[in-house]
Amino acid sequence: MDEAIIAIVRGDNPVNMTIEALEMVNADKAFQVEERILIKPNYIDASHPSSGVTTDARIVEGIVKFLKENGLTNIAIGEGSGLADTMKAFKVAGVDEVAKRWGVDLIDLNDDEYVTAEVPSPLALKTVRIAKTALNSAIISVPKLKLHRMAGVTLSLKNMMGVVSPKGQIHRSLSKKIADLVSLVKPRLAVIDGIIGGEGHELAGRPVEMNLVIAGLDPVAVDTVGAAVMGFDPRKAEHIVLASKKGLGICDLNKIRVVGEPIEKVKKKFKRSFSLMFLSRFA
């Protein structure tokens, strides 16, 4: 992989911004008409997306609309919340209405059938129980643009923790286990909700207005750009670096071509928080 193309779109209409970003990276080419597509947002709890904690439903709607208009109709939206009832979180965010409006399945992955999978060339995670729906689908990871107390950032790679059970098994040697997990369920497409970002940490509820969508077919590169947009050195996010070393994508900004808005034009320095470290085991 010599180069990754990542789109950054800024605007005031999240649905249209998302579609524009997906068109810029030719996202429709990543999927086959007959395959199951799982859209995996981040609903760690039932906070409203305006808090900077959870995924904006308008980003999810933009993805669904784009897929449907490109003839991709076998779609589900799924999440396994760590701190809340998943269906309640869907309702608070308005994702339940998106699913109803577009006729797509809405799945609580915590209630899914789980299978034990072996990790290829593991760094720290030899086996893991994964939701069967995630294992058998082409995944679109749709995280929030936010910081994390342990991982530094929580973007499209770390967002995949929502498909495992128990989630606690990932927290020791966190960065290595995220890279291992992604080697099993690597997102085919990553779309970061940067409408309202979250500084402080993953549950802080300290919103930062950004009005951005970041998207690409290389989730490692998307997270690298997302980290840089928050003023966080991606080389200090160990799980991103390890995922790249496992051959899962590019984490070198010099090998990433950003289309749309340049990083330097949109970046803000998000403030970190190091308090209450134990809570980050759930996010």
C-alpha positions as CSV (number, residue, x, y, z in Angstrom):
1,M,0.0,0.0,0.0
2,D,1.8,3.1,-1.3
3,E,-0.7,5.8,-0.6
4,A,-4.0,6.4,1.2
5,I,-6.6,8.9,0.1
6,I,-8.5,10.5,3.0
7,A,-11.3,13.1,2.6
8,I,-12.0,15.9,5.0
9,V,-15.2,17.8,4.3
10,R,-16.3,20.9,6.3
11,G,-19.8,22.3,6.1
12,D,-23.2,22.7,7.8
13,N,-25.2,19.8,6.4
14,P,-23.9,16.5,7.9
15,V,-25.9,14.2,5.5
16,N,-24.6,16.0,2.4
17,M,-21.1,16.3,3.8
18,T,-20.9,12.6,4.4
19,I,-22.1,11.8,0.9
20,E,-19.5,14.2,-0.5
21,A,-16.7,12.7,1.5
22,L,-17.7,9.2,0.4
23,E,-17.8,10.2,-3.2
24,M,-14.3,11.7,-2.9
25,V,-12.9,8.4,-1.8
26,N,-15.0,6.2,-4.2
27,A,-16.5,4.4,-1.2
28,D,-19.0,2.5,-3.3
29,K,-16.2,0.6,-5.0
30,A,-15.3,-1.1,-1.6
31,F,-18.5,-3.2,-1.5
32,Q,-20.2,-5.9,-3.6
33,V,-24.0,-5.6,-4.2
34,E,-24.8,-8.9,-2.5
35,E,-22.7,-8.6,0.7
36,R,-24.0,-7.7,4.1
37,I,-22.8,-4.2,5.3
38,L,-22.7,-3.4,9.0
39,I,-22.5,0.3,9.9
40,K,-20.9,0.4,13.4
41,P,-21.3,3.7,15.2
42,N,-20.0,4.5,18.7
43,Y,-22.7,4.5,21.4
44,I,-20.6,3.8,24.5
45,D,-23.4,5.3,26.5
46,A,-26.7,7.1,25.8
47,S,-25.3,10.6,25.6
48,H,-26.7,12.9,22.9
49,P,-24.2,13.4,20.0
50,S,-24.1,17.1,20.9
51,S,-22.1,16.1,24.0
52,G,-19.1,15.1,21.9
53,V,-19.4,11.5,23.1
54,T,-21.5,9.6,20.6
55,T,-22.0,9.3,16.9
56,D,-24.3,11.8,15.1
57,A,-27.2,10.0,13.5
58,R,-27.0,12.4,10.5
59,I,-23.6,10.9,9.6
60,V,-25.1,7.4,9.8
61,E,-28.0,8.6,7.6
62,G,-25.6,10.1,5.0
63,I,-23.8,6.7,4.8
64,V,-27.1,4.8,4.4
65,K,-28.3,7.2,1.7
66,F,-25.0,6.9,-0.2
67,L,-25.1,3.1,-0.1
68,K,-28.7,2.9,-1.1
69,E,-28.2,5.3,-4.0
70,N,-25.4,3.2,-5.2
71,G,-27.4,0.0,-5.2
72,L,-26.1,-1.4,-1.9
73,T,-29.2,-2.4,0.1
74,N,-28.2,-5.2,2.4
75,I,-27.5,-2.9,5.3
76,A,-27.6,-3.1,9.1
77,I,-26.7,-0.6,11.8
78,G,-25.2,-2.3,14.9
79,E,-23.5,-1.5,18.2
80,G,-22.9,-3.2,21.5
81,S,-22.9,-0.4,24.1
82,G,-20.6,-0.8,27.1
83,L,-22.3,1.6,29.5
84,A,-26.0,1.8,28.5
85,D,-28.9,-0.1,26.9
86,T,-27.9,-0.1,23.3
87,M,-31.5,0.5,22.0
88,K,-31.9,3.4,24.3
89,A,-28.7,4.9,23.0
90,F,-30.0,4.4,19.4
91,K,-33.1,6.3,20.4
92,V,-31.4,9.2,22.1
93,A,-29.2,9.7,19.1
94,G,-32.1,9.3,16.6
95,V,-30.6,6.3,14.9
96,D,-33.8,4.3,15.4
97,E,-35.6,6.9,13.2
98,V,-32.8,6.7,10.5
99,A,-33.2,2.9,10.4
100,K,-37.0,3.1,10.1
101,R,-36.8,5.9,7.5
102,W,-34.5,3.9,5.2
103,G,-35.7,0.4,6.0
104,V,-32.4,-1.0,7.4
105,D,-32.0,-3.4,10.3
106,L,-31.0,-2.1,13.8
107,I,-29.1,-4.6,15.9
108,D,-28.0,-4.6,19.5
109,L,-24.7,-6.6,19.1
110,N,-24.8,-7.4,22.8
111,D,-27.7,-9.7,22.0
112,D,-26.0,-11.2,18.9
113,E,-24.7,-14.7,18.6
114,Y,-21.0,-14.8,19.5
115,V,-18.3,-17.0,18.1
116,T,-14.7,-17.5,19.2
117,A,-12.2,-16.6,16.6
118,E,-8.4,-17.0,16.6
119,V,-6.3,-13.9,15.9
120,P,-3.6,-14.3,13.2
121,S,-0.1,-13.5,14.4
122,P,-1.3,-12.1,17.7
123,L,0.5,-9.5,19.7
124,A,-1.5,-10.0,22.9
125,L,-4.9,-11.4,22.0
126,K,-4.9,-15.1,20.9
127,T,-8.7,-15.6,20.7
128,V,-11.7,-13.3,21.1
129,R,-15.5,-13.7,21.1
130,I,-16.9,-11.6,18.3
131,A,-20.5,-10.9,17.3
132,K,-21.3,-13.2,14.4
133,T,-22.9,-10.3,12.5
134,A,-19.7,-8.3,12.6
135,L,-17.5,-11.3,11.6
136,N,-19.7,-12.0,8.6
137,S,-20.2,-8.5,7.4
138,A,-18.3,-5.7,5.5
139,I,-17.9,-3.2,8.3
140,I,-18.1,0.6,8.2
141,S,-16.7,2.1,11.4
142,V,-18.3,5.4,12.3
143,P,-16.6,6.8,15.4
144,K,-16.8,10.1,17.1
145,L,-13.8,12.5,16.8
146,K,-12.6,12.3,20.4
147,L,-9.7,11.7,22.8
148,H,-9.3,8.7,25.1
149,R,-7.5,8.5,28.4
150,M,-5.6,5.2,27.8
151,A,-5.5,5.0,24.0
152,G,-4.9,8.7,23.3
153,V,-7.6,8.7,20.7
154,T,-10.7,6.6,20.1
155,L,-11.5,6.5,16.4
156,S,-12.4,3.9,13.9
157,L,-10.0,1.2,15.1
158,K,-10.8,1.3,18.8
159,N,-14.5,1.6,17.9
160,M,-14.4,-2.1,17.0
161,M,-14.4,-3.0,20.7
162,G,-18.1,-2.8,20.5
163,V,-18.3,-6.1,18.6
164,V,-16.6,-8.2,21.3
165,S,-17.7,-9.9,24.5
166,P,-16.7,-9.4,27.2
167,K,-15.2,-6.0,26.4
168,G,-13.1,-6.1,29.5
169,Q,-10.7,-8.7,28.0
170,I,-9.3,-6.0,25.7
171,H,-8.2,-3.5,28.3
172,R,-5.0,-5.1,29.5
173,S,-2.4,-4.5,26.8
174,L,-5.0,-2.3,25.2
175,S,-3.1,-1.0,22.2
176,K,-1.8,-4.5,21.2
177,K,-5.3,-6.0,21.5
178,I,-6.9,-3.3,19.5
179,A,-4.5,-4.0,16.6
180,D,-5.1,-7.8,17.0
181,L,-8.9,-7.2,17.0
182,V,-8.8,-5.1,13.9
183,S,-6.8,-7.8,12.1
184,L,-10.0,-9.9,12.4
185,V,-12.6,-7.2,11.8
186,K,-10.9,-4.6,9.8
187,P,-13.4,-1.9,8.7
188,R,-13.8,-1.7,4.9
189,L,-14.6,2.0,5.3
190,A,-14.1,4.5,8.1
191,V,-16.1,7.7,8.5
192,I,-15.4,9.9,11.5
193,D,-18.1,12.1,12.9
194,G,-16.3,15.4,13.5
195,I,-19.4,17.6,13.6
196,I,-19.0,18.0,17.4
197,G,-15.8,16.5,18.7
198,G,-15.0,15.5,22.2
199,E,-12.0,16.7,24.2
200,G,-10.9,15.7,27.7
201,H,-11.6,12.1,27.3
202,E,-14.0,9.5,25.9
203,L,-16.8,10.2,28.3
204,A,-16.1,13.8,29.3
205,G,-18.9,15.5,27.5
206,R,-16.7,18.5,26.6
207,P,-17.8,19.3,23.1
208,V,-15.7,21.0,20.5
209,E,-17.4,22.4,17.4
210,M,-15.6,21.2,14.3
211,N,-18.2,20.7,11.6
212,L,-16.1,18.0,9.8
213,V,-16.5,14.6,8.3
214,I,-13.4,12.5,7.7
215,A,-13.6,9.4,5.5
216,G,-11.4,6.8,3.7
217,L,-11.0,3.2,2.8
218,D,-7.9,2.8,5.0
219,P,-9.1,2.9,8.6
220,V,-5.5,3.3,9.9
221,A,-5.0,6.3,7.7
222,V,-8.4,7.7,8.7
223,D,-7.4,7.5,12.3
224,T,-4.0,9.0,11.6
225,V,-5.7,12.0,10.0
226,G,-8.3,12.2,12.7
227,A,-5.7,12.3,15.4
228,A,-3.8,15.0,13.6
229,V,-6.9,17.1,13.3
230,M,-7.3,17.0,17.1
231,G,-3.7,18.1,17.5
232,F,-2.6,14.7,18.7
233,D,0.5,13.2,17.3
234,P,-0.7,9.9,15.6
235,R,2.7,8.3,16.4
236,K,1.9,8.5,20.0
237,A,-1.3,6.5,19.5
238,E,0.3,3.1,19.9
239,H,-2.7,1.1,18.6
240,I,-2.6,3.0,15.3
241,V,1.1,2.4,14.9
242,L,0.8,-1.3,15.7
243,A,-2.1,-1.7,13.3
244,S,0.1,-0.2,10.6
245,K,3.0,-2.6,11.5
246,K,0.6,-5.5,11.1
247,G,0.0,-4.4,7.5
248,L,-3.5,-3.0,8.2
249,G,-3.0,0.5,6.8
250,I,-0.8,3.6,6.7
251,C,0.0,5.8,9.7
252,D,2.5,8.0,8.0
253,L,1.1,11.4,7.2
254,N,3.6,11.8,4.4
255,K,2.0,8.8,2.6
256,I,-1.5,10.0,3.1
257,R,-3.1,12.3,0.4
258,V,-5.8,14.4,2.0
259,V,-8.5,15.7,-0.3
260,G,-11.0,18.4,0.5
261,E,-9.9,20.5,3.5
262,P,-6.2,20.4,4.5
263,I,-5.4,19.2,8.0
264,E,-3.7,22.5,8.9
265,K,-6.8,24.5,8.0
266,V,-9.2,22.6,10.2
267,K,-7.1,21.3,13.1
268,K,-7.7,22.3,16.8
269,K,-5.7,21.4,19.8
270,F,-8.0,19.2,21.9
271,K,-7.3,19.3,25.6
272,R,-6.5,16.0,27.3
273,S,-7.7,14.7,30.6
274,F,-6.0,12.0,32.7
275,S,-8.5,11.7,35.5
276,L,-10.5,8.6,36.4
277,M,-8.4,6.3,34.3
278,F,-10.3,3.2,35.3
279,L,-13.5,4.3,33.5
280,S,-11.8,4.1,30.1
281,R,-11.9,0.3,30.3
282,F,-15.5,0.6,29.1
283,A,-15.2,3.0,26.1
